[in-house]
Amino acid sequence: MKEAPLGRLISVIHRQNQKFLLKAFKNYNIGNGGQYAFLKSIIQSPGINQDELTSKLKFDKATTARSVSQLEKAGYIRKETSENDRRANELFPTEKAIQVYPHIQFVLDELNKELTKNLTDDERKQLISLLKKIDNGL
């Protein structure tokens, strides 16, 4: 039996993941395209700038700018001009973001449980280790 291509498997899992998250975050006006990841990073690192966010999450600058703009319009973040570099914006979570953060984390935890429900604990740890190894090689 021929192995399924790795890229196809990752793509299928990613699409299912996005469908789950879109549904879970619909009422919070957190769109698709990884906005939850941007918001979570800003909450965890208040004052992070857009370039740092782009590097940390491995998105392109245009995606970061779009997501930041959408999160700002939704009232989840605020921008402040950096005192060290007037060209850079530092990003801070609003109270609204801090209030919704536990729900975001709950949804992500539930998704991880769903994704790995058919794996033993050792298999789950091995999967995470192997995926990190692939990620670090890219």
C-alpha positions as YAML, in Angstrom:
chain: A
units: angstrom
residues:
- id: 1
  name: MET
  ca: [0.00, 0.00, 0.00]
- id: 2
  name: LYS
  ca: [1.33, 3.38, -1.02]
- id: 3
  name: GLU
  ca: [1.90, 5.97, 1.74]
- id: 4
  name: ALA
  ca: [-0.22, 9.11, 1.64]
- id: 5
  name: PRO
  ca: [1.87, 12.19, 0.79]
- id: 6
  name: LEU
  ca: [2.87, 14.07, 3.94]
- id: 7
  name: GLY
  ca: [1.89, 17.43, 2.46]
- id: 8
  name: ARG
  ca: [-1.61, 16.17, 1.68]
- id: 9
  name: LEU
  ca: [-2.09, 14.81, 5.21]
- id: 10
  name: ILE
  ca: [-0.93, 18.10, 6.72]
- id: 11
  name: SER
  ca: [-3.23, 20.02, 4.37]
- id: 12
  name: VAL
  ca: [-6.29, 17.93, 5.27]
- id: 13
  name: ILE
  ca: [-5.60, 18.28, 9.00]
- id: 14
  name: HIS
  ca: [-5.04, 22.02, 8.58]
- id: 15
  name: ARG
  ca: [-8.35, 22.51, 6.76]
- id: 16
  name: GLN
  ca: [-10.25, 20.59, 9.44]
- id: 17
  name: ASN
  ca: [-8.44, 22.59, 12.10]
- id: 18
  name: GLN
  ca: [-9.44, 25.88, 10.44]
- id: 19
  name: LYS
  ca: [-13.09, 24.82, 10.13]
- id: 20
  name: PHE
  ca: [-13.18, 23.95, 13.83]
- id: 21
  name: LEU
  ca: [-11.58, 27.25, 14.87]
- id: 22
  name: LEU
  ca: [-13.74, 29.38, 12.57]
- id: 23
  name: LYS
  ca: [-16.86, 27.89, 14.11]
- id: 24
  name: ALA
  ca: [-15.54, 28.16, 17.68]
- id: 25
  name: PHE
  ca: [-14.48, 31.81, 17.34]
- id: 26
  name: LYS
  ca: [-17.35, 33.05, 15.15]
- id: 27
  name: ASN
  ca: [-19.21, 34.82, 17.98]
- id: 28
  name: TYR
  ca: [-16.01, 36.56, 19.09]
- id: 29
  name: ASN
  ca: [-15.31, 38.25, 15.75]
- id: 30
  name: ILE
  ca: [-11.95, 36.51, 15.55]
- id: 31
  name: GLY
  ca: [-11.58, 35.55, 11.93]
- id: 32
  name: ASN
  ca: [-9.71, 32.84, 10.19]
- id: 33
  name: GLY
  ca: [-6.13, 33.15, 9.03]
- id: 34
  name: GLY
  ca: [-4.56, 32.67, 12.41]
- id: 35
  name: GLN
  ca: [-5.94, 35.79, 14.12]
- id: 36
  name: TYR
  ca: [-6.24, 33.80, 17.34]
- id: 37
  name: ALA
  ca: [-2.48, 33.10, 17.16]
- id: 38
  name: PHE
  ca: [-1.70, 36.79, 16.73]
- id: 39
  name: LEU
  ca: [-4.00, 37.73, 19.60]
- id: 40
  name: LYS
  ca: [-2.59, 35.04, 21.87]
- id: 41
  name: SER
  ca: [0.99, 36.20, 21.15]
- id: 42
  name: ILE
  ca: [0.10, 39.84, 21.85]
- id: 43
  name: ILE
  ca: [-1.55, 38.87, 25.13]
- id: 44
  name: GLN
  ca: [1.48, 36.80, 26.12]
- id: 45
  name: SER
  ca: [3.98, 39.49, 25.01]
- id: 46
  name: PRO
  ca: [2.43, 42.93, 25.52]
- id: 47
  name: GLY
  ca: [4.39, 45.56, 23.60]
- id: 48
  name: ILE
  ca: [5.57, 43.19, 20.89]
- id: 49
  name: ASN
  ca: [5.97, 44.95, 17.55]
- id: 50
  name: GLN
  ca: [4.68, 43.75, 14.19]
- id: 51
  name: ASP
  ca: [8.09, 42.64, 12.91]
- id: 52
  name: GLU
  ca: [8.67, 40.53, 16.02]
- id: 53
  name: LEU
  ca: [5.18, 39.08, 15.67]
- id: 54
  name: THR
  ca: [5.82, 38.22, 12.02]
- id: 55
  name: SER
  ca: [9.04, 36.41, 12.91]
- id: 56
  name: LYS
  ca: [7.62, 34.64, 15.93]
- id: 57
  name: LEU
  ca: [4.56, 33.26, 14.11]
- id: 58
  name: LYS
  ca: [6.26, 32.72, 10.73]
- id: 59
  name: PHE
  ca: [3.68, 34.66, 8.75]
- id: 60
  name: ASP
  ca: [4.46, 37.19, 6.04]
- id: 61
  name: LYS
  ca: [4.33, 40.92, 6.82]
- id: 62
  name: ALA
  ca: [1.11, 41.48, 4.84]
- id: 63
  name: THR
  ca: [-0.75, 38.77, 6.77]
- id: 64
  name: THR
  ca: [0.49, 40.21, 10.05]
- id: 65
  name: ALA
  ca: [-0.60, 43.73, 9.06]
- id: 66
  name: ARG
  ca: [-4.06, 42.48, 8.01]
- id: 67
  name: SER
  ca: [-4.58, 40.48, 11.18]
- id: 68
  name: VAL
  ca: [-3.37, 43.30, 13.42]
- id: 69
  name: SER
  ca: [-5.71, 45.73, 11.65]
- id: 70
  name: GLN
  ca: [-8.68, 43.37, 12.03]
- id: 71
  name: LEU
  ca: [-7.92, 42.72, 15.70]
- id: 72
  name: GLU
  ca: [-7.64, 46.46, 16.30]
- id: 73
  name: LYS
  ca: [-10.98, 47.13, 14.56]
- id: 74
  name: ALA
  ca: [-12.59, 44.37, 16.65]
- id: 75
  name: GLY
  ca: [-11.32, 46.08, 19.82]
- id: 76
  name: TYR
  ca: [-8.92, 43.33, 20.90]
- id: 77
  name: ILE
  ca: [-5.66, 45.25, 20.59]
- id: 78
  name: ARG
  ca: [-4.33, 48.78, 20.57]
- id: 79
  name: LYS
  ca: [-1.24, 50.15, 18.85]
- id: 80
  name: GLU
  ca: [1.25, 52.56, 20.35]
- id: 81
  name: THR
  ca: [4.14, 54.13, 18.50]
- id: 82
  name: SER
  ca: [7.40, 52.79, 19.87]
- id: 83
  name: GLU
  ca: [9.46, 55.29, 21.83]
- id: 84
  name: ASN
  ca: [12.66, 53.57, 20.59]
- id: 85
  name: ASP
  ca: [11.67, 53.46, 16.91]
- id: 86
  name: ARG
  ca: [8.98, 55.92, 15.81]
- id: 87
  name: ARG
  ca: [8.38, 53.80, 12.67]
- id: 88
  name: ALA
  ca: [7.36, 50.73, 14.71]
- id: 89
  name: ASN
  ca: [4.07, 50.03, 16.46]
- id: 90
  name: GLU
  ca: [3.98, 48.22, 19.76]
- id: 91
  name: LEU
  ca: [0.89, 46.06, 20.23]
- id: 92
  name: PHE
  ca: [-1.03, 45.70, 23.47]
- id: 93
  name: PRO
  ca: [-4.10, 43.64, 24.39]
- id: 94
  name: THR
  ca: [-7.23, 45.48, 25.48]
- id: 95
  name: GLU
  ca: [-9.40, 44.44, 28.40]
- id: 96
  name: LYS
  ca: [-11.70, 42.78, 25.85]
- id: 97
  name: ALA
  ca: [-8.80, 40.57, 24.72]
- id: 98
  name: ILE
  ca: [-7.86, 39.65, 28.26]
- id: 99
  name: GLN
  ca: [-11.48, 38.71, 28.98]
- id: 100
  name: VAL
  ca: [-11.73, 36.42, 25.91]
- id: 101
  name: TYR
  ca: [-8.28, 34.84, 26.33]
- id: 102
  name: PRO
  ca: [-9.45, 31.98, 28.63]
- id: 103
  name: HIS
  ca: [-12.01, 30.96, 26.00]
- id: 104
  name: ILE
  ca: [-9.39, 31.04, 23.24]
- id: 105
  name: GLN
  ca: [-7.08, 28.84, 25.29]
- id: 106
  name: PHE
  ca: [-9.94, 26.46, 26.15]
- id: 107
  name: VAL
  ca: [-10.85, 26.08, 22.47]
- id: 108
  name: LEU
  ca: [-7.21, 25.43, 21.51]
- id: 109
  name: ASP
  ca: [-6.83, 22.87, 24.31]
- id: 110
  name: GLU
  ca: [-10.03, 21.11, 23.20]
- id: 111
  name: LEU
  ca: [-8.84, 21.08, 19.60]
- id: 112
  name: ASN
  ca: [-5.52, 19.52, 20.64]
- id: 113
  name: LYS
  ca: [-7.40, 16.84, 22.58]
- id: 114
  name: GLU
  ca: [-9.60, 16.14, 19.55]
- id: 115
  name: LEU
  ca: [-6.63, 15.97, 17.20]
- id: 116
  name: THR
  ca: [-4.79, 13.48, 19.40]
- id: 117
  name: LYS
  ca: [-7.69, 11.48, 20.85]
- id: 118
  name: ASN
  ca: [-6.61, 8.29, 19.06]
- id: 119
  name: LEU
  ca: [-2.99, 8.54, 20.19]
- id: 120
  name: THR
  ca: [-1.37, 7.25, 23.34]
- id: 121
  name: ASP
  ca: [0.44, 9.79, 25.49]
- id: 122
  name: ASP
  ca: [3.78, 8.53, 24.15]
- id: 123
  name: GLU
  ca: [2.54, 8.79, 20.54]
- id: 124
  name: ARG
  ca: [1.29, 12.34, 21.18]
- id: 125
  name: LYS
  ca: [4.68, 13.36, 22.61]
- id: 126
  name: GLN
  ca: [6.47, 11.72, 19.69]
- id: 127
  name: LEU
  ca: [4.20, 13.47, 17.17]
- id: 128
  name: ILE
  ca: [4.89, 16.85, 18.75]
- id: 129
  name: SER
  ca: [8.61, 16.15, 18.78]
- id: 130
  name: LEU
  ca: [8.64, 15.12, 15.12]
- id: 131
  name: LEU
  ca: [6.54, 18.10, 14.02]
- id: 132
  name: LYS
  ca: [8.88, 20.46, 15.89]
- id: 133
  name: LYS
  ca: [11.82, 18.81, 14.15]
- id: 134
  name: ILE
  ca: [10.19, 19.40, 10.75]
- id: 135
  name: ASP
  ca: [9.34, 23.00, 11.70]
- id: 136
  name: ASN
  ca: [12.88, 23.74, 12.84]
- id: 137
  name: GLY
  ca: [14.22, 22.42, 9.53]
- id: 138
  name: LEU
  ca: [12.13, 24.81, 7.44]
...
